[in-house]
Every structure is written in C-alpha cells, then in structure tokens.
C-alpha cells in the first residue's frame, strides 16, 4: 500500500494527481502545515526537510521505502508502473528535463511570487516586480514549448502533472492565461482529465491565511529544532 502524506498545496497536488492517473491504491495522511504538523518527529523520519508531499511504499522490495521531494515521488511512481515516462531514452529525458524545469524553476519562482505578492509582512516593490517578471518570462518559455503540442513533452507525462497545479494560482502570480494562449489551451485540456478532477475533489488547493502562513516563515536550523522539541513534549 502507498501512503501519501499530504497538504493541498501545488506540490501536494502533484503527487495526488499522479496516484489518481495511475489508479494505484493509496491512503491519504493529512499534514496540517498551519498547525506545524510537518515538524512532528514521526513525519521528520519520513521527510527530514519538513516539507510535503512525502510517500511511503509499504510494499517496496526490501521493506518500506520513504520518499520526499515531489519530483522524486513522481519519477518513482512512473518507474514503479512503467507509465507517465516514455521508455525511449530521448523521449524520456525530454520529459524529465521539463519535470526538472518545474521543480527547479517554475515552482520555486511561483512560490516567491506568492510570498511577496500576498504574504510578506511588508510590501517590497523590487521583490514583487522581480518575481512577477520572472514568472512572466517562465510562462513565455512554457507557452513556446507548447506551440503545436498537446502536452509538454509529446505524450502526457509527469512533466504535465508537475506543472499543472502551479498554473492553477496564476492570478496570484500576477499572470493572465490570456497572454499565453498555448498554456491556456493546455491547462484547460489537462483540467478536463478525470484523474485531475478526482484529485481536486480530494485535495482542492487550500490557501493559508497570512496568519497561518507565518509558521512557514523565518525558519532556521535552531527554530525548526525548537518547534520539533516542543512537539515532543
């Protein structure tokens, strides 16, 4: 059995959509970030970076296997089933490079845009402009890649699954899909997939309030350790 440790953020949704697309049996274990449950000692054994999602394959060869990092989880599930990543080497790495594009750029830059546009305790015009503009550039790269394509890397793959939840909050990133017609077409196409719709029923994105969001801010090694110690007492 697969166990997904989950909060309905874009990264959490990526793993949930992948499980639904593959039709794999799984259990969903909520991790409430607003309550600091990501710092619980039991969760840190699975996800030492105190982030969701995390996955435990209780039936893995050699014993239970724990994974954190959404990109690694998507690759693992694809390899486990032989689906959502092409077997052909050229096509496989085309899909992987766009998966890594999302993990290394599109998602983190979107997160910074969300932070400075909605959650920062003080307005920082330079940061707002910096990350809004960078997201505009990345949407332009994305739009160009989708020219003449139904999916990012040819056939539907983990690359599409990784990117889709981060496009959902495009307005929070200061973007309009009207400016990126290929992304808009792709987004609507992926949104109509039954597995994506099922995942939204179970894990529709929850926006933290600014007050709840503060638990995620200004963490250092020492403050994270302190939260963990407090949770153990």
C-alpha positions, 0 to 999 in steps of 0.5 A: 500500500502507498501512503501519501502524506499530504497538504493541498498545496501545488506540490501536494497536488502533484503527487495526488494527481499522479496516484489518481492517473495511475489508479494505484491504491493509496491512503491519504495522511493529512499534514496540517502545515498551519498547525506545524504538523510537518515538524512532528518527529514521526513525519521528520523520519519520513521527510527530514526537510519538513516539507510535503508531499512525502510517500511511503511504499509499504510494499517496496522490495526490501521493506518500506521505502520513504520518499520526499521531494515531489519530483522524486515521488513522481519519477518513482511512481512512473518507474514503479508502473512503467507509465507517465515516462516514455521508455525511449531514452530521448523521449524520456529525458525530454520529459524529465528535463521539463519535470526538472524545469518545474521543480527547479524553476517554475515552482520555486519562482511561483512560490516567491511570487506568492510570498511577496505578492500576498504574504510578506509582512511588508510590501517590497516593490523590487521583490514583487516586480522581480518575481512577477517578471520572472514568472512572466518570462517562465510562462513565455518559455512554457507557452513556446514549448507548447506551440503545436503540442498537446502536452509538454513533452509529446505524450502526457507525462509527469512533466504535465502533472508537475506543472499543472497545479502551479498554473492553477494560482496564476492570478496570484502570480500576477499572470493572465492565461490570456497572454499565453494562449498555448498554456491556456489551451493546455491547462484547460485540456489537462483540467478536463482529465478525470484523474485531475478532477478526482484529485481536486475533489480530494485535495482542492488547493487550500490557501493559508491565511497570512496568519497561518502562513507565518509558521512557514516563515523565518525558519532556521536550523535552531527554530525548526529544532525548537518547534520539533522539541516542543512537539515532543513534549 
